[in-house]
Amino acid sequence: VQPWCQSSSHSHFLAGPQIVLSVYGPDFFGHDVVRGYGAVHVPFVPGRHKRTIAMFVPESSSRLQQFTSWFTGRRPEFTDPKVVAQGEGREVTRVRSQGFVTICFNVM
């Protein structure tokens, strides 16, 4: 992950390293499908840090694609983790909230 991020106002700032989560699990038919994506910045300050990460999954853009992906077990997923980490281009991607993951950091 690159340490520089670009916001919508096109200003650059030092964001630091991130952990990108890709969670997979079986669906009703036993297919391994994405259950959620999320990202969080790693804290710089020493100590114990608890972060809650909002998870999301990409959605099909039409009812026909939703049915086809459900039937075949091939749900929409990101091929590049940079999409999750940077958020660039995600504003045109349809996503659905999919719960939360809590992670603890012990920074030395």
C-alpha positions as CSV (number, residue, x, y, z in Angstrom):
1,V,0.0,0.0,0.0
2,Q,1.3,3.4,-0.9
3,P,1.8,5.8,2.0
4,W,0.3,8.7,0.0
5,C,-3.5,9.0,-0.4
6,Q,-5.5,11.4,-2.5
7,S,-8.7,12.9,-1.2
8,S,-11.6,14.3,-3.2
9,S,-10.0,17.8,-2.8
10,H,-6.8,16.5,-4.5
11,S,-4.6,17.3,-1.5
12,H,-1.9,14.8,-0.6
13,F,-1.2,13.7,3.0
14,L,0.8,11.0,4.7
15,A,-1.7,8.3,5.6
16,G,0.7,5.5,6.7
17,P,0.4,1.8,6.2
18,Q,-2.9,0.0,6.1
19,I,-4.2,-3.5,6.6
20,V,-6.7,-4.6,4.0
21,L,-9.1,-7.4,4.9
22,S,-10.7,-9.8,2.4
23,V,-13.0,-12.2,4.2
24,Y,-14.3,-15.3,2.4
25,G,-16.7,-18.1,3.4
26,P,-19.0,-20.7,1.9
27,D,-22.4,-19.8,0.5
28,F,-25.6,-22.0,0.6
29,F,-24.2,-24.2,-2.2
30,G,-20.7,-24.6,-0.6
31,H,-19.0,-22.1,-3.0
32,D,-16.3,-20.0,-1.5
33,V,-17.5,-16.4,-1.8
34,V,-16.5,-13.0,-0.6
35,R,-18.1,-12.1,2.7
36,G,-16.6,-8.6,3.0
37,Y,-13.8,-6.2,2.4
38,G,-12.4,-3.5,4.7
39,A,-9.3,-1.5,5.4
40,V,-7.8,0.3,8.4
41,H,-4.7,2.4,9.0
42,V,-2.1,1.0,11.4
43,P,-1.6,3.3,14.4
44,F,1.8,4.9,14.9
45,V,1.5,5.6,18.6
46,P,2.8,2.8,20.9
47,G,0.2,0.9,23.0
48,R,-2.8,-1.2,22.5
49,H,-5.3,0.1,19.9
50,K,-8.7,-1.4,19.1
51,R,-10.3,-0.6,15.7
52,T,-13.7,-1.6,14.3
53,I,-13.7,-1.9,10.5
54,A,-16.9,-1.6,8.5
55,M,-17.0,-4.4,6.0
56,F,-18.7,-4.2,2.5
57,V,-19.2,-6.3,-0.5
58,P,-19.6,-5.2,-4.2
59,E,-23.1,-5.7,-5.7
60,S,-24.2,-6.6,-9.2
61,S,-25.5,-3.7,-11.1
62,S,-28.7,-5.4,-12.4
63,R,-31.2,-8.1,-11.3
64,L,-30.1,-10.4,-14.1
65,Q,-26.5,-10.2,-13.0
66,Q,-27.5,-10.8,-9.4
67,F,-29.5,-13.9,-10.3
68,T,-26.7,-15.2,-12.6
69,S,-24.0,-14.6,-10.0
70,W,-26.2,-16.3,-7.3
71,F,-26.9,-19.3,-9.6
72,T,-23.3,-19.8,-10.7
73,G,-21.7,-19.1,-7.4
74,R,-19.6,-16.4,-8.9
75,R,-20.3,-13.2,-6.9
76,P,-18.8,-9.9,-7.8
77,E,-15.4,-9.3,-6.1
78,F,-12.4,-7.0,-6.4
79,T,-9.4,-8.3,-8.2
80,D,-7.0,-5.6,-6.8
81,P,-6.8,-4.8,-3.1
82,K,-5.8,-1.2,-3.9
83,V,-9.5,-0.6,-4.7
84,V,-10.3,-1.3,-1.0
85,A,-7.2,0.6,0.4
86,Q,-7.4,3.7,-1.7
87,G,-11.1,4.1,-2.3
88,E,-10.2,5.7,-5.6
89,G,-12.9,4.7,-8.2
90,R,-15.1,3.1,-5.5
91,E,-17.6,6.0,-5.8
92,V,-18.9,4.4,-9.0
93,T,-19.0,0.9,-7.5
94,R,-22.2,-0.3,-6.0
95,V,-21.5,-1.8,-2.5
96,R,-23.5,-3.2,0.4
97,S,-22.6,-3.0,4.1
98,Q,-21.7,-6.4,5.4
99,G,-21.1,-6.0,9.2
100,F,-18.0,-5.2,11.2
101,V,-14.7,-6.7,12.2
102,T,-12.8,-5.7,15.3
103,I,-9.0,-5.8,15.3
104,C,-6.5,-5.1,18.1
105,F,-3.0,-3.6,17.5
106,N,-0.2,-3.8,20.0
107,V,2.2,-1.2,18.7
108,M,5.7,-1.0,20.2
